[in-house]
Amino acid sequence: MSRLDELIAELFPDGVEFKPLEQCCTILDNRRKPVTKASRQAGEYPYYGANGVQDYVSDYIFDGTFILVGEDGSVITPNGNPVVNWAEGKIWVNNHAHIAEEKDGVLLRYLFHYLQTVNVSPLIHGNIPKLTGGDFRALQIPVPPLPVQREIVKILDNFTELTAELTAELTARQRQYNYYRNKMFFQIEAPTKTIPEIAYTYIGLVTTMTKHYVSRGIRLIHNSDIKQNRIDFKEDIYLDEPFAEANATRRHQKDDIITVHTGDVGTSAIIDKELEGSLGFATIVTRIIDKNKVLPQYVCHFLNSQINKHNIVKLIKSDRNNLNLKDFNKLTIPIPPIEEQKRIVSILDHFNIICNDINNGLPAEIAARQKQYEYYRDKLLSFK
């Protein structure tokens, strides 16, 4: 940091010149080309959209190093900043992402870091959020001398490289976790039971509830909030008490298993004490009849296994990727003695903490490093 302070004091003691983005990079939007999903040929080249890689295709239209910024669709973060991606090599970009490459005088990597600090929320309009080409080109960018840009990039890249290493480690652990989970369930030699033989099941809320949203009330769990063995809320949504009372039979109890039936079908998590009394949307709830014979945690792990996901694929008959309750109840689960269930749960819970727990394990470390990066990024890139 001291080296940067010296450069700032030496090279621009009175402030930094701001320039429109289009003067800081070469914008290549006129070379983008959308391709419908039906017309794409599978291949090795990343196909980018507004928020990153959407597919892999057999050809490319760009070759180099680029910044991609979401144009329409998923174009803004909860903090009001644009969605920015770094892309290298041979790629295809559709018309939902602005694309820029380096121009003399401004490091592309410096722009990558700076654009993530810009508040673009006043510029986003329309039913489908859009950052227009005109607004994108006009974004004001502080342009310090190249030595300062290099020093800032060096500092911030150290943070992102550490985060990338931790993310790679997490990916490896997740693969290991999935491998051992699937191996465990493949090796079980035990009688199988259908879900209705061990549990009571019901469908959660299926209709729109917007008019019942309140600032505080009964927690709503959306199907998109459900991850493997955990619930990760994208936003806080609550329902009013009268609506919740009218749906009292659907209120969650502790140790209920909540499963996605539309979307990422089969993904399941356990309701803990804090979420008791909540309601779920586009979900199936499984309530174990006798917890002395069948552990809810064991069933949840099995529902997330590759064996079960394969069985679900065979049951789904519609193109909408929707698993109805009747078909869900056809699923079978091997039920070993309770002590064996406890052993399996203990092993898989340990892996789950390492891979998924946002308060412990690698996700917590990654989140801490990301916050550290954002703190120093915002501090370093605040210019007069």
C-alpha positions in Angstrom: 0.0 0.0 0.0 2.9 2.4 0.8 4.2 2.1 -2.8 0.8 3.1 -4.1 0.6 6.1 -1.8 3.9 7.3 -3.1 2.8 7.0 -6.7 -0.5 8.8 -6.0 1.3 11.7 -4.2 3.9 11.9 -7.0 1.8 11.5 -10.2 -1.5 13.1 -9.4 -1.6 15.1 -6.2 -4.5 17.3 -7.5 -6.8 14.4 -8.6 -7.4 12.1 -11.6 -8.9 12.8 -15.0 -12.2 11.0 -15.7 -12.9 9.8 -19.2 -15.9 8.1 -20.9 -15.5 4.3 -21.0 -15.5 4.3 -24.8 -12.2 6.3 -24.7 -10.7 3.8 -22.3 -11.2 0.6 -24.3 -12.3 -0.7 -27.7 -16.0 -1.8 -27.5 -16.8 -4.7 -29.9 -20.6 -4.9 -29.5 -21.2 -4.7 -33.3 -19.4 -8.0 -33.7 -21.6 -10.0 -31.2 -23.9 -12.6 -32.6 -26.8 -14.4 -30.8 -27.6 -18.0 -31.6 -30.8 -19.7 -30.3 -30.3 -22.8 -28.1 -31.9 -25.0 -30.8 -29.4 -23.8 -33.4 -26.2 -24.2 -31.3 -23.8 -27.0 -32.0 -22.2 -28.4 -28.9 -18.4 -27.9 -28.7 -15.5 -26.6 -26.6 -15.9 -22.8 -26.9 -17.6 -20.9 -24.1 -20.9 -19.1 -25.2 -21.3 -16.0 -23.1 -24.5 -14.2 -22.2 -25.4 -11.4 -19.7 -24.1 -13.1 -16.6 -21.4 -15.5 -17.8 -21.0 -18.8 -19.7 -24.4 -20.1 -20.9 -23.3 -23.0 -23.0 -20.3 -24.5 -25.0 -20.4 -24.3 -28.8 -18.5 -25.6 -31.8 -17.2 -22.2 -33.1 -16.0 -18.8 -31.8 -16.2 -15.2 -33.0 -13.7 -13.6 -30.6 -10.1 -14.6 -29.7 -8.2 -12.7 -27.1 -8.7 -11.1 -23.7 -12.0 -9.3 -22.9 -14.3 -7.8 -20.3 -17.9 -8.7 -20.6 -20.6 -6.6 -19.0 -24.3 -7.6 -18.8 -26.5 -5.6 -21.2 -30.0 -7.0 -20.5 -31.5 -9.6 -18.3 -29.3 -10.4 -15.2 -27.2 -7.2 -15.5 -27.0 -5.8 -11.9 -25.9 -7.1 -8.6 -27.8 -6.5 -5.3 -25.3 -3.6 -4.6 -26.3 -1.8 -7.8 -23.0 -2.7 -9.7 -22.9 -4.2 -13.2 -22.3 -7.9 -13.8 -18.7 -8.1 -15.0 -16.9 -11.1 -16.4 -13.3 -11.7 -17.5 -12.9 -13.9 -20.6 -9.8 -15.2 -22.3 -9.2 -17.2 -25.5 -11.7 -18.3 -28.2 -15.2 -17.4 -27.2 -18.7 -16.6 -28.6 -20.7 -13.7 -27.1 -24.4 -13.1 -27.7 -26.1 -9.7 -27.7 -26.9 -9.8 -24.0 -23.4 -8.8 -22.9 -21.3 -5.8 -23.9 -17.7 -6.8 -24.9 -14.6 -4.7 -24.6 -10.8 -5.2 -25.2 -7.8 -3.2 -24.2 -6.7 0.1 -25.7 -3.4 1.9 -25.1 -3.3 4.0 -21.9 -5.7 1.9 -19.8 -5.1 -1.6 -18.5 -8.1 -3.9 -19.2 -7.5 -5.6 -15.9 -7.8 -2.1 -14.2 -11.1 -1.6 -16.0 -12.3 -5.0 -14.9 -11.8 -4.1 -11.2 -13.1 -0.5 -11.5 -16.3 -1.4 -13.3 -17.4 -3.6 -10.4 -17.5 -0.5 -8.2 -19.8 1.6 -10.4 -23.4 2.2 -9.3 -25.4 1.7 -12.5 -28.8 1.3 -10.9 -30.0 4.7 -12.1 -29.2 3.6 -15.6 -31.2 0.3 -15.6 -34.7 0.6 -17.0 -37.5 -1.5 -18.5 -39.4 -4.6 -17.6 -36.3 -6.6 -18.7 -33.4 -4.7 -16.9 -31.1 -3.2 -19.6 -27.8 -1.3 -19.6 -28.0 0.3 -23.0 -25.0 0.7 -25.3 -25.1 4.5 -24.9 -25.1 4.4 -21.2 -22.4 1.8 -21.1 -20.1 3.8 -23.4 -20.7 7.0 -21.3 -19.7 5.5 -18.0 -17.1 7.8 -16.4 -13.8 6.1 -15.6 -10.9 7.6 -13.6 -7.7 7.2 -15.5 -4.6 7.4 -13.3 -1.1 7.0 -14.9 -0.2 3.4 -15.9 2.2 2.9 -13.0 -0.7 3.5 -10.6 -3.0 1.2 -12.6 -0.4 -1.5 -12.5 0.1 -1.2 -8.8 -3.7 -1.3 -8.1 -4.1 -4.3 -10.4 -1.2 -6.1 -8.6 -2.8 -5.6 -5.2 -6.3 -6.6 -6.2 -5.2 -9.6 -8.3 -3.5 -11.0 -5.3 -6.9 -11.1 -3.6 -8.7 -12.6 -6.6 -5.9 -15.3 -7.1 -6.3 -16.4 -3.5 -10.1 -16.6 -3.9 -9.6 -18.6 -7.1 -7.3 -21.1 -5.3 -9.9 -21.5 -2.5 -12.7 -21.9 -5.1 -10.6 -24.6 -6.9 -10.1 -26.4 -3.6 -13.8 -26.2 -2.9 -14.6 -27.7 -6.3 -12.3 -30.6 -5.7 -13.8 -31.2 -2.2 -17.3 -31.1 -3.7 -16.4 -33.7 -6.3 -14.9 -35.8 -3.5 -18.1 -35.3 -1.4 -20.3 -36.4 -4.4 -18.1 -39.4 -5.1 -18.2 -40.7 -1.5 -21.9 -40.0 -1.1 -22.7 -41.9 -4.3 -20.3 -44.8 -3.4 -21.9 -45.1 0.0 -25.4 -45.4 -1.3 -24.4 -47.8 -4.1 -22.9 -50.1 -1.5 -25.8 -50.3 0.8 -27.4 -53.7 1.1 -30.7 -53.1 2.8 -34.4 -53.4 2.1 -35.9 -50.5 0.1 -39.1 -48.6 1.0 -41.2 -46.2 -1.0 -41.4 -42.7 0.5 -45.0 -43.1 1.6 -43.9 -46.1 3.6 -41.6 -44.0 5.8 -43.1 -40.5 5.5 -46.0 -38.2 5.0 -45.6 -35.9 1.9 -47.4 -32.9 0.6 -47.0 -30.1 -2.0 -46.1 -26.6 -0.9 -47.6 -23.4 -2.3 -48.1 -23.4 -6.0 -49.8 -20.1 -6.8 -48.6 -16.5 -6.8 -48.6 -14.8 -3.4 -47.2 -11.3 -4.2 -50.2 -9.6 -2.6 -49.5 -11.3 0.7 -45.9 -10.2 0.9 -45.1 -8.2 4.1 -41.9 -6.8 5.6 -42.1 -9.2 8.6 -44.2 -12.3 9.0 -44.0 -15.9 8.0 -40.9 -16.9 6.1 -41.3 -18.0 2.5 -38.8 -20.5 1.1 -38.7 -20.4 -2.6 -37.6 -23.4 -4.7 -34.5 -21.4 -5.9 -33.4 -21.0 -2.2 -33.0 -24.7 -1.8 -29.4 -26.1 -2.3 -28.1 -29.5 -1.4 -28.5 -30.0 2.4 -28.9 -26.2 3.0 -31.2 -23.3 2.4 -29.5 -20.2 0.9 -32.0 -17.2 0.7 -31.6 -15.0 -2.3 -33.9 -12.4 -0.7 -36.0 -12.1 2.4 -39.7 -12.7 1.6 -42.4 -12.9 4.3 -46.1 -13.7 4.1 -48.9 -12.2 6.2 -50.3 -14.1 9.1 -53.9 -14.6 7.7 -52.5 -16.1 4.6 -50.2 -18.4 6.6 -53.1 -19.4 8.9 -55.2 -20.3 5.8 -52.3 -22.6 4.8 -51.6 -24.0 8.2 -51.5 -27.6 7.0 -48.5 -26.7 4.8 -46.5 -25.0 7.5 -43.1 -26.6 8.0 -42.0 -28.5 11.1 -38.5 -29.1 12.4 -36.7 -31.9 10.5 -39.1 -31.7 7.5 -37.3 -32.4 4.3 -38.1 -29.8 1.6 -37.4 -30.8 -2.0 -37.5 -28.8 -5.3 -40.2 -30.2 -7.6 -39.9 -27.4 -10.3 -36.5 -26.2 -11.3 -33.4 -28.0 -9.9 -35.6 -31.1 -9.3 -34.8 -33.3 -6.4 -32.5 -31.0 -4.6 -33.3 -31.2 -0.9 -32.6 -29.6 2.5 -33.7 -30.0 6.1 -35.9 -27.5 8.0 -34.2 -26.4 11.2 -35.6 -24.9 14.3 -35.3 -21.3 13.0 -37.4 -22.1 9.9 -40.1 -24.0 11.8 -43.5 -22.6 10.7 -42.3 -21.3 7.3 -44.0 -22.0 4.0 -42.4 -23.3 0.8 -43.1 -22.4 -2.9 -42.8 -25.0 -5.7 -41.6 -27.7 -3.3 -42.5 -31.1 -1.9 -42.3 -31.6 1.9 -41.4 -35.0 3.4 -42.2 -35.6 7.1 -40.7 -38.8 8.5 -43.2 -40.9 10.4 -40.9 -42.5 12.9 -37.5 -40.8 13.5 -36.4 -43.7 15.7 -36.3 -45.9 12.6 -35.5 -43.5 9.8 -33.3 -40.4 10.2 -34.5 -37.3 8.2 -30.9 -36.4 7.6 -30.2 -39.8 6.0 -33.2 -39.4 3.7 -32.1 -35.9 2.8 -28.6 -37.1 1.8 -30.1 -39.9 -0.3 -32.5 -37.5 -2.1 -29.5 -35.4 -3.1 -27.5 -38.5 -4.3 -26.8 -39.2 -8.0 -28.7 -42.5 -7.6 -31.8 -40.7 -6.7 -31.4 -37.9 -9.3 -31.1 -40.7 -11.9 -34.3 -42.2 -10.7 -36.0 -38.9 -10.8 -35.0 -38.3 -14.5 -36.7 -41.6 -15.4 -39.9 -40.4 -13.7 -40.1 -36.9 -15.3 -42.4 -37.0 -18.4 -42.8 -33.3 -19.2 -40.3 -30.9 -20.9 -40.9 -28.5 -18.0 -38.6 -30.5 -15.6 -41.4 -30.9 -13.1 -41.7 -33.7 -10.6 -45.3 -34.2 -9.4 -46.1 -35.6 -6.0 -47.5 -38.8 -7.4 -44.2 -39.6 -9.1 -42.1 -38.4 -6.2 -43.9 -41.0 -4.0 -42.8 -43.7 -6.4 -39.1 -43.2 -5.4 -37.6 -45.9 -3.3 -34.9 -45.5 -0.6 -32.7 -48.2 1.0 -33.3 -48.3 4.7 -30.4 -49.9 6.7 -30.4 -50.2 10.5 -30.5 -46.9 12.4 -26.9 -47.2 13.5 -25.7 -47.5 9.9 -27.9 -44.5 9.0 -26.2 -42.5 11.8 -22.7 -43.5 10.5 -23.5 -42.4 7.0 -25.0 -39.2 8.1 -21.9 -38.4 10.3 -19.5 -38.9 7.4 -21.6 -37.0 4.9 -22.4 -34.1 7.3 -18.6 -33.6 7.7 -18.2 -33.3 4.0 -21.2 -31.0 3.8 -19.8 -28.6 6.3 -16.5 -28.3 4.4 -18.3 -27.8 1.1 -21.5 -25.9 1.9 -21.6 -24.4 5.3 -21.5 -20.6 4.9 -20.4 -20.2 8.5 -17.7 -22.8 8.4 -15.4 -24.6 6.0 -14.3 -23.3 2.6 -17.4 -21.3 1.7 -16.9 -19.1 4.8 -13.2 -18.6 3.9 -14.1 -17.7 0.3 -16.8 -15.3 1.5 -14.3 -13.6 3.9 -11.7 -13.2 1.1 -14.3 -11.8 -1.3 -15.3 -9.2 1.3 -11.6 -8.4 1.9 -11.1 -7.9 -1.9 -14.2 -5.7 -2.2 -13.1 -3.5 0.8 -9.7 -2.9 -0.7 -11.0 -2.5 -4.3 -13.5 0.2 -3.2 -10.8 1.9 -1.1 -8.2 1.8 -3.9 -10.5 2.9 -6.7 -12.0 6.0 -5.0 -10.4 8.9 -6.7 -10.8 12.6 -6.5 
